[in-house]
C-alpha cells in the first residue's frame, strides 16, 4: 500500500459520514494509524441483518489501529442529528479539521422504475445530507490549520450515457460534485474542497449485495480509496476544487504496483466504477415468488424450445447456452433474462436461470422477467462469444438494460465462464 514516512494526520479530527463500514471505515482506519481522532457519523447503531458493522464495532477497530473514536448516531437526512454530532465532536476533540462526505444512497433504476421514496432518499442523503453536513462543519473547519472537505462523488460529465439508465442517482451524485464546485470557490484560501471517485468497482458489503457471489474478483479493495484520500487530506489547503480519480492520483504520487489493491491479483476485467455508478449502498432487490405451475411451464418450454428456434448465429448461440445451463448457474444467478434483438435472427429470446433446470429459447420466457436487454443480433453474438464486453456495450449505448441491474452484472459473470464453450 501507499508508503507513509511519518504521521501526518496525528491529532487531526476527521468527521466521516457513513464510516461504520466500507469505504468510509477504510478512510477512517488509514487516518487512525497516524493517531487521528475519528468521528464516526453513521446511522447503524444496531447490527444490520445483512451488512456487517456498527458505529461501535468501527470505533473498536479505529481505537485498535491507534486512533481515538467518537461514535455518533447520525442519519444525514436529519439536520439536528448532524448538528448534535458536530457539537459533540468539537466538545470532545476541540475542533474539526477534516470532513469526509461518504454516506450515500443508490438505486440504479430508470425513471419509471424508481419509486418516489427512493428518489427522496437519494436526494436527501446524497445532495442535502452532503450540503448540510458541510454547512455544519464549515465554521469549525475555518479555524483549522489544514482544513479539508472530501466528497466521494464523480467528475461531472454531461454525456447522456451517464444519465439515461439511472437519472435520479446520477443527479444526486452530481449534486455532491456541484457542492465541491461551489464550496471550493466560495471558501478558496480558507478550506480545501475536493471530490474523490474510484476508477474501478470497489469491494464492499454493499457490492456483494448488488453483484452477488464472485463479484469481488472484479473489484479492488477499499485500501486504494483510503490511500488516495490520505494523499488528498495531507496536501495543503491550496489543493482545492479538484475531481480526483484514485488510480490517477496514486500514479502521480509514485505508486506503480496496483495489483496489491486487487481482490484477485492479475485480473484485467475490473468493473469500471463509472459504468455501474456505485458508492456506499446497494440496490434493493425485489424477490419474486413463483408457483409450481410456472416451474412446470418452464420445464415444458425447455423441451420445446430447441425445436422452435429459428436458424442462424443467434439461434446457434442459444442452442449452446441451452446445453451449457447447469443447476449451479441457476442456483447462483436466480434471474430471468429477456433479449430484444434487432437485425438478422432477431426478435424476442430468453434465458431462464431461476426455474429448476433452467432453459433458453425463442420467444418470451414462461415465467416473470427480471431483466430486459435490447441490442443488435450481431452485438449479441459478439457479447456471448467474448468479442464484446457487456460493460463496453452498455457504456457505448449498444446495450440497453431495463430491470434489475444486479442480475445483469451476474449474467456478465456467467458469460465469462461460458465464453470457452461459445
C-alpha positions in Angstrom: 0.0 0.0 0.0 0.9 3.7 -0.2 4.1 4.3 1.8 3.9 6.7 4.8 7.1 8.1 6.3 5.6 10.0 9.2 2.3 10.5 10.9 0.8 13.5 9.0 -2.7 13.3 10.5 -1.7 12.8 14.1 -4.0 14.8 16.3 -6.3 15.8 13.4 -10.1 15.3 13.9 -11.9 13.7 10.9 -15.7 13.8 10.8 -16.7 10.9 8.4 -20.3 10.1 7.4 -21.1 6.5 6.7 -17.9 5.4 8.5 -19.4 2.2 10.1 -18.3 0.1 7.1 -16.9 0.0 3.6 -15.1 3.0 2.1 -15.8 5.4 5.0 -14.4 2.9 7.5 -11.3 2.3 5.3 -10.5 6.0 5.2 -11.0 6.2 9.0 -8.7 3.3 9.7 -6.0 4.8 7.4 -6.1 8.1 9.4 -6.3 6.2 12.7 -2.9 4.6 12.0 -1.5 8.2 12.3 -3.2 8.7 15.6 -6.1 10.8 14.3 -9.4 11.4 16.0 -12.3 9.9 14.1 -16.0 11.0 14.5 -18.0 8.0 13.1 -21.2 9.7 11.9 -23.3 6.9 10.7 -26.8 5.5 11.4 -26.0 1.8 12.1 -26.2 1.6 15.9 -27.8 -1.9 15.9 -26.4 -4.8 13.8 -27.9 -4.7 10.2 -29.5 -8.0 9.1 -27.3 -8.3 6.0 -24.5 -5.7 6.3 -21.6 -6.1 8.8 -20.5 -3.5 11.3 -22.0 -0.7 13.5 -20.6 2.6 14.7 -19.5 0.8 17.9 -17.6 -2.0 16.1 -16.0 0.5 13.8 -14.9 2.5 16.9 -13.2 -0.6 18.4 -11.3 -1.1 15.1 -10.2 2.6 15.0 -9.0 2.5 18.6 -7.1 -0.8 17.9 -5.5 0.9 14.8 -4.1 3.7 17.0 -6.7 6.4 16.7 -9.4 7.9 19.0 -13.0 7.2 18.1 -16.3 9.0 18.8 -19.3 7.0 17.5 -22.3 9.2 16.8 -25.7 8.1 15.6 -26.2 10.3 12.5 -28.8 9.9 9.8 -27.7 12.7 7.4 -31.4 13.2 6.5 -31.9 14.6 10.0 -30.2 18.1 10.3 -30.4 18.1 14.1 -28.6 14.8 14.3 -25.8 16.3 12.2 -25.6 19.5 14.4 -25.6 17.4 17.6 -22.7 15.2 16.3 -20.7 18.2 15.2 -21.2 19.9 18.6 -20.2 16.6 20.4 -17.1 16.3 18.2 -15.9 19.9 19.0 -16.6 19.4 22.7 -14.7 16.0 22.7 -11.7 16.9 20.4 -11.6 20.7 20.4 -12.5 21.2 16.8 -12.9 19.6 13.3 -10.1 19.5 10.7 -11.5 17.3 8.0 -14.9 16.3 6.7 -15.4 13.3 4.5 -18.9 13.2 2.9 -19.1 9.4 2.2 -22.7 8.5 3.2 -24.7 7.7 0.1 -27.9 6.1 -1.2 -28.3 4.3 -4.5 -30.9 2.9 -6.8 -29.6 2.1 -10.3 -33.1 2.2 -11.9 -34.7 4.1 -14.7 -37.1 6.9 -14.3 -40.3 4.9 -14.4 -38.9 2.1 -12.2 -37.6 4.4 -9.4 -40.1 4.7 -6.6 -40.6 8.2 -5.2 -39.3 7.2 -1.8 -36.1 6.1 -3.5 -35.8 9.5 -5.3 -36.3 11.3 -1.9 -33.8 9.0 -0.2 -31.1 9.7 -2.8 -31.7 13.4 -2.9 -31.9 13.7 0.9 -28.8 11.6 1.6 -26.5 12.4 -1.3 -27.2 16.1 -2.0 -29.0 17.6 1.0 -27.0 15.5 3.5 -23.7 16.5 2.0 -24.7 20.1 1.9 -26.0 20.3 5.5 -23.0 18.3 6.9 -20.6 20.7 5.1 -22.6 23.7 6.4 -22.5 22.4 10.0 -18.7 21.7 9.9 -17.5 24.7 7.9 -17.4 27.2 10.9 -15.1 24.8 12.7 -13.1 23.9 9.6 -12.3 27.6 9.0 -10.5 27.5 12.4 -8.3 24.6 11.4 -4.7 24.9 10.2 -5.2 22.5 7.3 -9.0 22.1 6.7 -10.4 19.8 4.1 -13.8 18.7 2.8 -13.7 15.5 0.7 -16.8 14.3 -1.1 -17.0 10.8 -2.5 -18.5 11.8 -5.8 -17.7 11.6 -9.6 -16.3 14.1 -12.0 -19.2 15.8 -13.8 -19.6 14.5 -17.3 -22.8 15.7 -19.2 -22.7 12.9 -21.7 -26.3 11.5 -21.7 -25.0 7.9 -21.2 -24.3 8.6 -17.5 -27.9 9.7 -17.0 -30.1 7.6 -19.2 -30.1 4.3 -17.1 -30.3 5.9 -13.6 -31.2 9.5 -14.0 -32.2 10.2 -10.3 -29.0 8.6 -9.0 -26.7 10.5 -11.3 -28.4 13.8 -10.5 -27.9 13.1 -6.8 -24.2 12.2 -7.1 -23.6 15.1 -9.4 -25.3 17.2 -6.7 -22.4 16.2 -4.4 -19.9 17.1 -7.1 -21.6 20.5 -7.5 -21.1 21.1 -3.8 -17.4 20.7 -4.5 -17.5 23.1 -7.4 -19.3 25.8 -5.4 -17.8 25.5 -2.0 -14.2 25.2 -3.3 -14.6 28.6 -4.9 -16.6 30.1 -2.0 -14.0 29.1 0.6 -10.9 29.3 -1.5 -7.9 30.2 0.7 -9.8 29.0 3.8 -10.9 25.4 3.3 -9.9 22.9 0.6 -12.8 21.1 -1.0 -12.3 18.2 -3.4 -14.0 15.1 -4.8 -12.7 11.5 -5.0 -14.0 8.7 -7.2 -12.6 5.3 -7.9 -11.6 4.1 -11.4 -12.9 0.6 -10.8 -15.6 -1.0 -8.7 -14.6 -1.3 -5.0 -15.4 -4.4 -3.0 -17.7 -3.6 -0.1 -20.5 -5.5 1.6 -22.9 -3.3 -0.5 -21.2 -4.5 -3.6 -21.7 -8.1 -2.6 -25.4 -7.4 -2.2 -25.6 -5.8 -5.7 -23.4 -8.1 -7.6 -23.7 -11.4 -5.8 -21.2 -14.1 -5.1 -18.0 -13.9 -7.1 -18.3 -10.2 -8.0 -15.4 -9.3 -5.7 -12.9 -10.9 -8.1 -13.7 -8.0 -10.5 -13.1 -5.3 -7.8 -10.4 -3.6 -5.9 -10.0 -3.3 -2.1 -11.2 -0.2 -0.2 -7.5 0.4 0.5 -7.0 2.2 -2.8 -9.5 4.8 -1.9 -8.2 5.1 1.6 -4.7 5.7 0.2 -5.9 8.2 -2.3 -7.9 10.1 0.4 -4.9 10.2 2.6 -2.9 11.8 -0.2 -5.5 14.5 -0.7 -6.1 15.2 3.0 -2.4 15.6 3.7 -2.0 18.2 1.0 -2.1 22.0 1.8 -5.5 23.8 1.6 -4.4 25.4 -1.6 -5.1 22.0 -3.3 -8.8 22.6 -3.9 -11.6 22.3 -6.4 -10.2 19.0 -7.9 -12.1 16.0 -9.1 -9.7 13.2 -8.5 -9.7 9.5 -9.7 -7.9 7.3 -7.2 -5.5 5.5 -9.6 -4.6 8.6 -11.5 -3.6 10.4 -8.2 -1.7 7.4 -6.8 0.3 7.0 -10.1 1.3 10.7 -9.8 2.4 10.0 -6.2 4.7 7.2 -7.5 2.6 4.1 -6.9 3.4 1.6 -9.7 2.0 -1.8 -8.4 -1.8 -1.7 -8.4 -2.1 -5.5 -8.1 -1.8 -5.0 -4.3 -5.2 -3.4 -4.4 -6.9 -6.2 -6.4 -9.1 -8.7 -4.7 -7.9 -11.2 -7.4 -4.4 -10.0 -8.4 -3.6 -10.3 -12.1 -7.3 -9.9 -13.2 -7.7 -7.4 -16.0 -11.5 -7.5 -16.2 -12.1 -4.9 -13.4 -15.6 -3.4 -13.5 -15.4 0.2 -14.3 -16.9 2.1 -11.4 -18.3 4.8 -13.7 -20.4 2.3 -15.5 -22.1 0.9 -12.5 -22.0 4.2 -10.7 -21.7 2.6 -7.3 -20.9 4.1 -4.0 -21.9 3.4 -0.4 -25.2 1.4 -0.7 -26.8 -1.4 -2.6 -29.8 -1.5 -4.9 -32.7 -3.1 -3.2 -33.6 -6.4 -5.0 -37.2 -7.5 -5.3 -37.6 -11.1 -4.5 -40.3 -12.5 -6.8 -42.1 -15.7 -5.8 -43.0 -18.3 -8.5 -45.6 -21.0 -8.4 -45.2 -24.7 -9.1 -47.2 -24.2 -12.3 -44.6 -21.7 -13.5 -42.0 -24.4 -12.9 -43.9 -26.9 -14.9 -44.4 -24.4 -17.7 -40.7 -23.7 -17.8 -39.8 -27.4 -17.9 -42.2 -27.9 -20.8 -40.7 -24.8 -22.5 -37.2 -26.2 -22.2 -38.1 -29.4 -24.1 -39.9 -27.5 -26.8 -37.6 -24.5 -27.2 -34.9 -26.3 -29.3 -37.4 -27.3 -31.9 -39.0 -23.9 -32.0 -35.7 -22.0 -32.5 -35.1 -20.4 -35.9 -31.7 -20.9 -37.6 -28.6 -18.6 -37.8 -25.9 -17.4 -35.5 -28.3 -16.2 -32.8 -30.1 -19.5 -32.7 -26.9 -21.4 -32.6 -25.7 -19.3 -29.7 -28.9 -20.0 -27.8 -28.5 -23.8 -28.5 -25.1 -23.7 -26.9 -26.4 -21.7 -24.0 -29.3 -24.2 -23.6 -26.8 -27.1 -23.5 -24.5 -25.2 -21.1 -27.1 -24.2 -18.5 -26.5 -26.1 -15.2 -28.2 -26.3 -11.9 -25.2 -24.4 -10.4 -25.8 -21.4 -12.8 -29.5 -21.5 -11.9 -28.7 -21.6 -8.1 -26.2 -18.8 -8.2 -28.0 -16.5 -10.6 -31.7 -16.7 -9.8 -32.8 -14.4 -12.7 -34.8 -14.5 -15.9 -33.4 -12.5 -18.9 -35.3 -11.4 -22.0 -33.4 -10.2 -25.1 -35.0 -7.9 -27.6 -32.7 -8.3 -30.7 -32.8 -6.3 -33.9 -31.4 -7.4 -37.2 -30.9 -11.0 -38.6 -32.2 -13.7 -36.4 -33.7 -11.0 -34.1 -36.9 -11.0 -32.2 -37.5 -11.9 -28.6 -35.4 -14.5 -26.9 -34.8 -15.5 -23.2 -32.6 -17.3 -20.7 -34.3 -18.6 -17.6 -31.8 -19.0 -14.8 -34.3 -19.1 -12.0 -36.6 -22.1 -12.6 -35.2 -25.6 -11.7 -33.2 -26.9 -14.6 -33.0 -23.6 -16.4 -33.9 -23.0 -20.0 -33.1 -20.8 -23.0 -35.0 -20.2 -26.2 -37.0 -18.2 -28.7 -40.0 -16.1 -27.6 -41.0 -14.7 -24.3 -39.9 -16.6 -21.1 -42.6 -18.7 -19.4 -42.0 -17.0 -16.1 -41.7 -13.4 -14.8 -38.9 -11.4 -16.4 -36.3 -9.7 -14.2 -34.1 -8.0 -16.8 -34.8 -6.9 -20.4 -31.7 -6.3 -22.6 -32.0 -4.7 -26.0 -29.3 -4.8 -28.7 -28.5 -5.8 -32.2 -28.2 -9.5 -33.1 -24.7 -9.1 -34.3 -23.6 -7.5 -31.0 -25.5 -10.2 -29.0 -23.4 -12.9 -30.7 -20.2 -10.9 -30.1 -21.1 -10.5 -26.5 -21.7 -14.2 -25.9 -18.6 -15.2 -27.7 -16.3 -12.8 -25.7 -15.7 -10.4 -28.5 -17.7 -7.6 -26.9 -17.6 -6.8 -23.2 -21.1 -6.2 -21.8 -19.8 -3.2 -19.8 -18.4 -1.6 -23.0 -21.6 -2.3 -24.9 -23.6 -0.7 -22.1 -21.3 2.3 -21.9 -21.4 3.0 -25.6 -25.2 2.6 -25.8 -25.1 -0.6 -27.9 -26.7 -2.4 -25.0 -29.8 -1.1 -23.1 -30.8 -2.7 -19.8 -34.1 -2.4 -18.0 -34.8 -4.0 -14.7 -32.5 -5.5 -12.0 -29.0 -4.2 -12.7 -27.6 -6.6 -10.0 -28.8 -9.6 -12.1 -27.3 -8.0 -15.3 -23.9 -8.0 -13.5 -24.4 -11.6 -12.5 -25.1 -12.6 -16.1 -21.8 -11.0 -17.1 -20.1 -13.3 -14.7 -21.7 -16.3 -16.3 -20.8 -15.1 -19.7 -17.1 -15.1 -18.8 -17.5 -18.8 -17.8 -19.4 -19.7 -21.0 -17.1 -18.0 -23.5 -14.9 -21.1 -23.8 -17.9 -23.1 -24.9 -19.1 -20.5 -27.3 
